[in-house]
Amino acid sequence: MNFRIATIDDAAELSAIYSQYIHTAITFEYTLPSVMEFSQRVGSTLKEYPYPVCVESGKICGYACAHRIQAREAYQWGAELSIYLDAAVTSRGIGKKLYSLLIDLLKRQGVRTVYGCVATPNPRSEKLHERLGFRTIGVFRRAGFKAGSWHDVTWFEKSIARYDVPAALIPFPKIAPEEVQKIMASYEI
């Protein structure tokens, strides 16, 4: 099992993983995006943030990504995270490694705070955030209607760097590839 950065050519595999969640409240999307739309999402994310994937036996079995918490410039040091695993690999510690890898890459970019947004109840995701040192910062009650019922959304937060006067966030493509590879290699399973 190893990690690498996604490419737009991975869109079909990423979509196949995401499709396992489309009829659940884990995602609030009602319709599975097309492979083309998924490809555009990956490309858009990679302009600013990392998009690590976990590969087992030559097949992607999970992915994580980030985006700015809000659009205004002052928010550039905060990132909201997402993670999706193939159902066949859950409960093996892959999620923890993949999320931790994403966080370390974001830290290298200059991100100071990371956030998780979880439709609850979702015991696995809630436990993942707790184990990684996130704290609950709020609950949006009945924030979304999906799968026949209303669902709360719990927000988690974790500080990952000092809060000094920051330099501008470094776009992910500006991080030296050998640096990215070194960080990813430290998470190899």
C-alpha positions as CSV (number, residue, x, y, z in Angstrom):
1,M,0.0,0.0,0.0
2,N,1.4,3.4,-0.9
3,F,0.4,7.0,-1.4
4,R,0.6,9.4,-4.3
5,I,-1.0,12.6,-5.5
6,A,-4.1,12.2,-7.6
7,T,-4.3,13.2,-11.2
8,I,-7.3,14.1,-13.3
9,D,-6.9,10.7,-14.9
10,D,-7.9,9.1,-11.6
11,A,-11.4,10.6,-11.8
12,A,-13.2,7.3,-12.7
13,E,-11.6,5.5,-9.7
14,L,-12.3,8.4,-7.4
15,S,-15.9,8.6,-8.6
16,A,-16.3,4.9,-8.0
17,I,-15.3,5.3,-4.4
18,Y,-17.5,8.4,-3.9
19,S,-20.5,6.5,-5.5
20,Q,-20.5,4.2,-2.4
21,Y,-21.6,7.2,-0.4
22,I,-24.0,9.0,-2.7
23,H,-27.2,7.3,-1.3
24,T,-26.1,8.0,2.3
25,A,-26.1,11.1,4.4
26,I,-22.3,11.1,4.4
27,T,-22.3,13.4,1.4
28,F,-25.1,15.9,0.9
29,E,-25.0,15.6,-2.9
30,Y,-28.0,13.9,-4.3
31,T,-26.6,12.9,-7.7
32,L,-23.2,11.4,-8.4
33,P,-21.1,13.8,-10.4
34,S,-20.0,12.6,-13.9
35,V,-16.5,11.4,-14.3
36,M,-15.8,14.6,-16.3
37,E,-17.0,16.8,-13.4
38,F,-15.0,14.7,-11.0
39,S,-11.9,15.3,-13.2
40,Q,-12.6,19.0,-13.1
41,R,-12.9,18.9,-9.3
42,V,-9.6,17.2,-9.0
43,G,-7.9,19.6,-11.4
44,S,-9.3,22.6,-9.6
45,T,-8.3,21.3,-6.1
46,L,-4.7,20.6,-7.3
47,K,-4.2,24.2,-8.4
48,E,-4.1,25.1,-4.7
49,Y,-4.2,22.0,-2.5
50,P,-2.9,18.4,-2.3
51,Y,-5.2,15.5,-3.3
52,P,-3.5,12.3,-1.9
53,V,-4.7,8.9,-2.8
54,C,-4.0,5.5,-1.2
55,V,-3.2,2.7,-3.7
56,E,-3.4,-1.0,-2.9
57,S,-2.6,-3.6,-5.5
58,G,-2.5,-1.0,-8.2
59,K,-6.0,0.3,-7.4
60,I,-7.0,3.5,-5.6
61,C,-8.8,2.6,-2.4
62,G,-9.2,6.0,-0.8
63,Y,-8.6,9.7,-1.2
64,A,-8.5,12.9,0.8
65,C,-8.7,16.5,-0.3
66,A,-8.9,20.0,1.0
67,H,-10.3,23.4,0.1
68,R,-10.3,26.8,1.6
69,I,-12.7,27.1,4.5
70,Q,-14.1,30.4,3.0
71,A,-13.4,32.4,-0.1
72,R,-12.2,35.7,1.4
73,E,-8.4,36.2,1.4
74,A,-8.0,36.3,5.2
75,Y,-9.3,32.7,5.3
76,Q,-6.4,31.3,3.3
77,W,-4.7,29.7,6.3
78,G,-7.7,27.4,7.1
79,A,-8.7,24.4,5.1
80,E,-11.7,22.1,5.2
81,L,-10.8,18.4,4.7
82,S,-12.7,15.5,3.1
83,I,-11.9,11.8,3.0
84,Y,-13.5,8.8,1.3
85,L,-12.5,5.2,1.5
86,D,-13.6,2.2,-0.5
87,A,-15.9,0.2,1.8
88,A,-13.5,-2.8,1.4
89,V,-10.7,-1.0,3.3
90,T,-12.4,0.7,6.2
91,S,-11.3,0.0,9.8
92,R,-7.7,-0.8,8.7
93,G,-6.1,2.5,9.8
94,I,-5.9,3.8,6.2
95,G,-8.2,6.7,6.9
96,K,-6.0,7.9,9.8
97,K,-2.9,7.7,7.7
98,L,-4.4,9.4,4.7
99,Y,-6.0,12.2,6.7
100,S,-2.7,12.7,8.6
101,L,-0.7,12.8,5.3
102,L,-3.1,15.4,4.0
103,I,-2.7,17.5,7.2
104,D,1.2,17.3,7.0
105,L,1.1,18.4,3.3
106,L,-1.2,21.3,4.3
107,K,1.1,22.3,7.2
108,R,4.0,22.5,4.7
109,Q,1.9,24.9,2.6
110,G,1.4,27.2,5.6
111,V,-2.1,26.2,6.7
112,R,-2.7,26.9,10.4
113,T,-6.1,25.3,11.1
114,V,-7.9,22.4,9.5
115,Y,-11.6,21.6,9.8
116,G,-13.8,18.6,9.3
117,C,-17.5,18.8,8.5
118,V,-19.3,15.6,9.3
119,A,-23.0,14.7,8.8
120,T,-23.9,13.1,12.1
121,P,-24.3,10.5,13.3
122,N,-21.2,9.0,11.5
123,P,-19.3,7.1,14.3
124,R,-16.3,6.2,12.1
125,S,-15.7,9.8,11.0
126,E,-16.4,11.2,14.4
127,K,-13.9,8.8,15.9
128,L,-11.3,9.6,13.3
129,H,-11.5,13.3,14.1
130,E,-11.3,12.6,17.8
131,R,-8.3,10.3,17.5
132,L,-6.4,12.8,15.4
133,G,-6.9,15.5,18.1
134,F,-9.7,17.6,16.5
135,R,-12.2,19.2,18.8
136,T,-15.9,19.8,18.2
137,I,-16.6,23.4,17.6
138,G,-20.3,23.3,16.8
139,V,-23.3,21.5,15.5
140,F,-25.6,22.8,12.7
141,R,-28.9,21.2,13.7
142,R,-31.0,19.6,10.9
143,A,-28.7,21.2,8.3
144,G,-29.5,18.8,5.5
145,F,-32.3,16.5,4.3
146,K,-31.1,13.3,2.7
147,A,-32.1,9.7,2.6
148,G,-35.5,10.4,4.1
149,S,-34.5,12.4,7.2
150,W,-32.9,15.5,8.5
151,H,-29.2,15.4,9.5
152,D,-27.1,17.4,11.8
153,V,-23.6,18.6,10.7
154,T,-20.8,18.6,13.3
155,W,-17.8,20.8,12.8
156,F,-14.4,19.7,14.0
157,E,-11.2,21.9,14.3
158,K,-7.5,21.3,14.8
159,S,-4.6,23.7,15.0
160,I,-1.6,22.4,13.1
161,A,0.8,25.3,13.3
162,R,1.7,28.4,15.3
163,Y,-0.4,31.5,14.9
164,D,2.4,34.0,14.1
165,V,2.3,36.6,11.3
166,P,1.9,34.3,8.3
167,A,3.4,34.5,4.8
168,A,0.9,33.9,2.0
169,L,-0.3,30.3,1.6
170,I,2.0,28.4,-0.7
171,P,0.0,26.8,-3.6
172,F,0.6,23.0,-3.5
173,P,2.2,22.9,-7.0
174,K,4.9,25.2,-5.6
175,I,6.1,22.7,-3.0
176,A,9.1,20.8,-4.3
177,P,8.2,17.3,-5.6
178,E,11.0,15.7,-3.6
179,E,9.6,17.3,-0.4
180,V,6.1,16.0,-1.1
181,Q,7.5,12.6,-1.9
182,K,9.5,12.6,1.4
183,I,6.3,13.4,3.4
184,M,4.3,10.7,1.5
185,A,7.0,8.1,2.0
186,S,6.8,8.6,5.8
187,Y,3.2,7.3,5.7
188,E,3.8,4.1,3.6
189,I,2.1,1.1,5.0
